[in-house]
Amino acid sequence: MIILTVAGANKINKTSLILDLMSMDERHLGRAAVTPHGTNSAHFSATFTPPSAPFKLKLMGMTKKGYSFERISHNVVYPSHVLIRDLYAKNEYTVPAGGGGFVMFVVYNTGATHIFDIKVKDRLKYVAHLRRTSITVRQG
């Protein structure tokens, strides 16, 4: 399952959303249904089996006024034998003004036991500290 944060979600028809998995040369690799997630109207979830090749996400739908729209991810997803999933996010992934928050993750590994380094990309410098900087994940 992935969580999508959609800017302008208050202007879209939430029942019209579809998520396509696209290859690097824009071939269609798969499709997933998109549903609202949590109590924040900007968050949606989709569940799919990832393809074996690198892919991008393409979100399509309709606005409340009947116009079609699409958004394509800038980042490429590279499939691997490791699944990282959010277990809990304080305040629905939102940090209140002057406040704090945290996210807990679960790591599932179908490959050999491996030590993973944990890094956070944080252009706005919100991260105060990481509880761990590496983790050993056994197979299964």
C-alpha positions in Angstrom: 0.0 0.0 0.0 1.2 3.5 -0.7 -0.1 6.8 0.7 -0.6 9.7 -1.8 -0.8 13.3 -0.7 -2.7 15.3 -3.3 -2.5 19.1 -3.4 -5.9 20.6 -4.3 -7.8 17.5 -3.1 -10.7 19.7 -2.1 -11.3 20.4 -5.9 -11.3 16.8 -7.1 -13.9 14.1 -7.4 -12.5 11.6 -4.9 -14.4 8.7 -6.5 -12.8 9.3 -9.9 -9.2 8.7 -9.0 -7.1 6.0 -10.7 -3.4 5.3 -10.3 -1.4 4.0 -13.3 2.0 2.4 -13.1 4.1 3.7 -16.0 7.4 2.5 -17.4 10.2 4.9 -18.1 9.2 5.0 -21.8 5.6 5.7 -20.6 4.2 2.2 -21.3 1.3 1.2 -19.1 2.4 -1.5 -16.6 -0.6 -1.7 -14.2 -3.5 0.1 -12.5 -4.7 0.5 -9.0 -7.8 1.8 -7.4 -7.4 4.9 -5.2 -9.4 5.4 -2.0 -9.4 8.2 0.7 -7.1 7.5 3.6 -7.5 8.8 7.1 -9.4 11.9 8.1 -7.3 14.4 6.2 -9.0 14.9 2.8 -5.6 15.3 1.0 -4.5 11.7 1.7 -5.3 8.7 -0.4 -4.1 5.1 -0.6 -3.6 2.5 -3.3 -2.5 -1.1 -3.2 -0.7 -2.9 -6.0 1.9 -5.5 -6.8 4.9 -3.5 -8.2 6.3 -4.4 -11.6 9.8 -5.8 -11.8 11.1 -2.9 -13.8 11.5 0.8 -12.6 8.3 2.8 -12.9 6.6 6.1 -12.2 3.1 6.8 -10.8 0.4 8.6 -12.8 -2.6 9.8 -10.9 -5.7 10.5 -13.0 -9.2 11.7 -12.2 -11.8 14.4 -12.6 -12.3 17.7 -10.8 -15.6 18.5 -9.2 -16.3 20.8 -12.2 -15.9 17.9 -14.6 -12.5 18.6 -16.0 -10.0 15.7 -16.3 -6.6 16.0 -14.7 -3.4 13.9 -14.4 -0.3 14.1 -12.3 2.9 12.2 -12.9 5.5 11.5 -10.2 8.9 13.1 -10.7 10.7 10.3 -8.8 11.3 6.8 -10.3 10.4 3.8 -8.1 13.0 1.0 -8.3 11.6 -2.4 -7.2 13.5 -4.4 -4.7 13.0 -7.3 -2.3 12.4 -4.9 0.7 9.0 -3.4 1.6 9.0 -0.3 3.9 5.5 0.6 5.1 4.3 3.3 7.5 2.8 1.8 10.6 1.8 5.0 12.3 2.1 8.7 11.6 1.2 11.3 14.3 -1.3 13.9 13.1 -1.9 12.2 9.8 1.6 13.1 8.3 1.1 16.8 9.2 3.4 18.7 11.5 1.3 21.4 13.3 2.8 24.9 13.4 5.3 25.0 16.3 4.7 21.3 17.0 6.3 18.0 16.4 5.5 14.6 15.0 6.9 11.2 14.2 6.4 8.3 11.8 7.0 4.6 12.6 7.9 2.2 9.8 7.8 -1.5 9.3 10.5 -3.2 7.1 9.8 -6.5 5.4 12.6 -8.3 3.6 12.1 -11.2 1.2 15.8 -11.3 0.3 18.9 -12.3 2.3 19.5 -10.8 5.8 20.9 -7.3 5.2 21.9 -4.2 7.1 20.1 -1.1 5.8 21.2 2.5 6.4 18.4 4.9 7.3 18.5 8.4 5.7 16.0 11.1 5.6 15.8 13.6 2.8 14.7 16.8 4.6 15.2 20.0 2.6 13.3 22.1 5.2 15.4 20.8 8.1 12.4 19.5 10.2 14.2 16.3 11.4 15.7 16.8 14.8 17.1 13.3 15.2 16.7 9.7 14.1 16.4 7.0 16.7 18.3 4.6 14.5 20.7 5.2 11.6 20.9 1.5 10.5 18.8 -1.6 11.0 19.4 -5.3 10.4 16.5 -7.0 8.6 16.4 -10.7 8.4 14.7 -12.6 5.6 10.9 -13.0 6.1 
